[in-house]
Amino acid sequence: MPRRVVIDGNIVDYLYDYPGARQAVKQATGAGQLELLVDQIVVDQIARTRDSVRRERMLAHVAELCSYVPQGASAFGIGRFGFGPFGGAAPAQQPVVSAVRGNATNIGTVLDSIIAATAHREHAALATNDARLRARAAAEGVETLTPAQLFAEVGFDLGTAIATPMLPAVPDGHAAQRRSDR
């Protein structure tokens, strides 16, 4: 059975910035050792990336490497109906949502609580770069991973890697135009 991990949107940044990490994850998912899971909240976060090239590539990485699962909870006005349970969280996820959210009313914390509830419902670990989210989710019994821990599990050492974001391919017409501009 593969290792199941719900990823926060910031993990996809690492897949974009570190091609070696993406390759290691691709090998692990292809070999059936790892299953990365995302919910609609994460997809929506990535879709709001301002840089269109980065957004397009990150969404392509999600489509290539991740399995889509329904979100673990719903909140009126957040997310989309039909992508998670109607009427809040399932009883088993309600304590996770409440604890991760705490008294916060800002949208980011509410979204984080839904992602944590997704990991809880899927019986999966939660990988995120957000230390506060990891601490709150762990306090509710959700296994959490830092990016370095996640990538170490697939044989990629984030600590020694150099970020080399994938550069966009330049269409032939643009390359010729750039040469003539020099």
N, C-alpha and C positions, 0 to 999 in steps of 0.2 A: 504494500500500500504506500502510495507516495506521501511525502511530507506535505501537508496542506498549510498554506500561509496566505492570509488576507493581507494585501499590501495597501498602504496609504499612498496617496498621490506622490509624495516626495520620494518614494522608492523608484518611481518611474523616471524621475530626474537622474538618478544614478544609472539606470539602464541606458539613458541617452548620453550622459556625460562620460561614462566608462564603457566603451564598446566591449572590453574584455569581460565585464560583469554581465552584459547582455548575452555574450557568447556562452559563458559558463552556465547561465540560467537556461539558455536554449538547449544546451546539451543535457542538463539535468531534467528538464521537462520532457524532452524527447525520449530520454531513457526511462521515464516513468518514476523518477526519484523525487520529483518536486512538482507540486501543483500550486501555481500562483492564482489567487482568487481576487477579483475586484467586484465591487458593487456599483450601482449607478452614481452614488455620491462621488466616488473616485473618478469615474469617467467624466462626470460633470466638472470636477475640479480641473482635470487636464484640459478639457474643452475650453476652459476660460483662459488658458495660457495665451498671452498677448502675441508672442512671436509665432507667426503662422507656420514657419518651417519647423520650429521646435514642436509646436502643438501637433502638427500632422505626423511627425516622426514618433512622438510619444504615444499618440493614439494607435499608430501602426504597431509599436512595440506591445501595447496592451492586447491588441487583436492577435498578435503572433504568439505571445507567451502566456497569456492569462485566460482563465475560465471565468465567465460572468456568473455571478450568483445574485439572487435578490438581496436587497439591503435588509439588515437585521431588525430595523425599526423604521417607523415613518413619523414625520412631524408635519403638521399642516403647514403648507407653504414652502416646504423644503423637500427637495427630491421630486420624485414624480409618482403619481398614483399608478398602481399596477406593477411597481418595481419592488414592493415590499409589503409587509402586513398592513392592512387597513386598520386605523384606529390606534396608532402608537406602536408599541412593541409587544411581542408575544410575552406571556407571563414570565417565561424563563429569562428573557432578555431585559425586562423592565428594570431590575436592580442594576444591571450593567449600564443602561442608558442613564438612569438617575445618578449613579455614582460618578460616572465619567463626566457628565454634564455639571454636576454639583449645582450651585446657584447661578451659574453663568447663563446669560441670555444672549451672548454674542453668537453669531451664526457659525463661526469656526468651531467653537466648543460643541455646539449642537451637532454639527456634521461629524466631528470626531467621535461623539458618543454613538452615532449611528454606525460608523465604521467599526467601532469596538463591539457593538452588539452583533454586527455581521460575523466577526471573528468568533464570538461566543456561540452564536447559533450554528455556525459551520464546524464547530469543534476544531478550530484551526488557530494557529499562532497569528499574532498581529505584528507585522514589520512596519516600523515607522522611525523617522528621524526625530520625531517630536517627543522629547523626554517626559513632558508632563502627561501626554496621552499614554505613553508606555506605563508610567507610574500609576495612573488612575485605572487603566485597564488591568494591570497586574494585580492591583488591590482587589479586583473583582474576580480574580481567578483566570484571567485570560493570559495565556503565555505570550510574552512579547519578545521581539528581536530588534536589535539595532540594525542599521544597514550593514555594518561590518560583520555582525553575526550571521545575518542572512547570506551574504555573499561568501563568507568563509565556509558555510555548509555546502556550497557548490564548488569549492576550490579556488575562489577568487579572493585575493588579499587586497582589500580596499585600502589598507594602510600604506602599501607600497606602490599603489597604482597612480598613474598620472591621468588626470582628466583630459580627454581629447574628444570633445563633442563631435558628433558626426556633422561634417560640413555638407551643406546642400549641394546636390549635383547641379551644375550650371548647364542649361540647355545650350546646344551648339551655337545658336544665333547670338546668345548673350556672350559666349566666350570670344567669338570673333569681334563683337562690338567692344569688349573690354580691351582686346589687343590693339584695336585701332585707336582707342582713347589714350594710350600711353604716349 
